[in-house]
Amino acid sequence: MSQEKIETIIELRGIINQFGKQRIHDGVNLDIHRGEVLGLVGGSGSGKSVLVNTILGLNTPWAGSVHFQGLDIPKLSPKQMLEIQKSWGVLFQHGALFSGLTVSENIQLPMVEHSKISSRLMKELADIKLKLVGLPIDAGAKFPSELSGGMIKRASLARALALDPLILFLDEPTAGLDPISAAAFDDLILFLKETLNLTVVIITHDLDSLVRICDRIAVLIDKNIIVGTMGELMKNKHPWIQDYFHGPRMRAAQDTNKREAL
Amino acid sequence: MAKTSKFIELQPDNNLLNVGIMGDWIMENASVLESLLTDLDIEIEQYDSIRMHCNGLENIDTSGAWMLYQKFSQYEERGLRASFEGFKDVHFKFIKTIQTLDKQPCPECMRDRSFYGAMERLGGLTVKGVSHLGEALGFYGRIAETFFRSIRSPSHMRISSIIRHVQEAGINALPIVAMMAFLIAIVLAYQGATQLQKFGAEIFTINLTAISVLREMGVLLTAILVAGRSGSSFAAEIGVMKLNDEVDALKTLGIDPFEVLVLPRIIALVIALPLMAFLANMFGLAGGALMSITVLDIPLNRYFDQILGAVSMNDFLVGMIKAPIFAFIIASVGTFRGMQVTGSAESVGRLTTIAVVQSIFLVILADAFFSILFAKMGI
């Protein structure tokens, strides 16, 4: 990514989100570059999910514009919106797998809805996606309620990948996973990013993930956003950022990462 | 014969088929690509080797890569000499990934469809049925146990919870129950009047309406309405709590879920349903009165005289005695099904439906039983 020209895939300008009298975002500007992993952090209630929902068109901002590859999202017709929706995959915090469908059917659902390929090919592609996210093939026949937390996350990721998206949104993918599964999930995201040329936006509180996989980090703070690499943010003087990036847990996370790099 | 399209270009060279792979091999074009590759299967039969030239390939994703890879391995299996060339690094990465993934072992998970398989499923169903019966018995046992424990130490009786459910299941439903009974009485009276007129016995319409409302219709229709209204909400409320692990949370906090969730609902409905049935009876009689004044031209005082002559206290009691029993059936089935919820949101929906259908069925079954019983007793 370093030598290539930086291409902005998503552009947020002057986003204001307000619920009642409470203003959550006050003029947020954010560029998401093609091929990067962007971490989105912020305290509870700082509006991380609201911001992602704004990009996804699930929430119409009070003011401001969202451009996806040059298209103004809130102003698109439903048909144009559908075209865009096919090019992003979303992993919700609790998986949001459809409980009445098997894992394989969950993965095939976007294909059934949006493409005309044969059911045999759909089944094969679903199997490939299962393998891609590191699930055994027989997990495809299971229902979401029969899976463990880590498997649900993986299955849900496989569904997000069903239509081979350009960009992947992950809402706290490693929350609630044990450290080993969480590290494996980080590896998986890196692997997918490399092999599928994905752009990844990841909301996370997992400092290990931040250190290991994020190219840049966006901090939602004081109703606005500060973006930078880990190194840049470490130097930032804002007290919350100081607390966040210099806390004991952060130091531990960086130590592990250094040890791994050695 | 050379065929061309946006994605594939065929150039035969004696026994070798050169296939130019071009354009975007991505999900969006997957259905076109799939049919193109099927056509290629027929074409390939005349050749003994195939070479895929991928210089013209612009974009590829896992679906395109899978289709190419799969064709490739299929042809190799058939004994054709197959080769790829001209891949860009970015594109080859996909094929490599797919290849490594495909080589991973895949366990067979076929369902056994033989005779033994069928026997096994039948056995499974039987075991499930029997254990289900055991579960139901256990449930009623727990209700009885919790009930007697609560009676011995009234602090275990959740009065506020009972009152809340009386309010929700009973008092909030009064308008609809009253309306329904009123309308049913009108329907009955209308039908009765048209038939009895033929014998000049219109006055007996009053007997017909009053007795059927008091003995059967009032309580039965109230029970069916409550089964649909409260039976379902009991099952769904408890089911969702079960899904959220709230029931387990209660247990770990040393609180008996039967004491706080099941018993208050049952007691509340046993209190509320007789009151609702009573109201239904009164509105049924009112509906009858309206009909007798407007259609039969019988004044109100004669209507009451006729009723007092026709209806005995027993008719009223026969109806009312059924109310608490129906209430117990509805509430226990609803809470039982709610407690059975496991796993997914779908199971809440399924068990709620079962709760309603089953409680209505059991109420009607019990009503039939009572009819026979009272007939034998001569009441």
Interface residues (C-beta under 8 A of the other chain):
Chain A: K86 S99 G100 M111 S115 K116 I117 S118 L121 E124 L125 D127 I128 K129 K131 L132 P136 I137 D138 A141 F143 P144 S145 E146 L161 L163 D164 T195 L196 N197
Chain B: I26 M27 E28 A30 S31 E34 D61 T62 S63 W66 M67 Q70 V90 K93 F94 T97 I98 L101 D102 Q104 C106 P107 C109 T342 G343 S344 A345 E346 S347
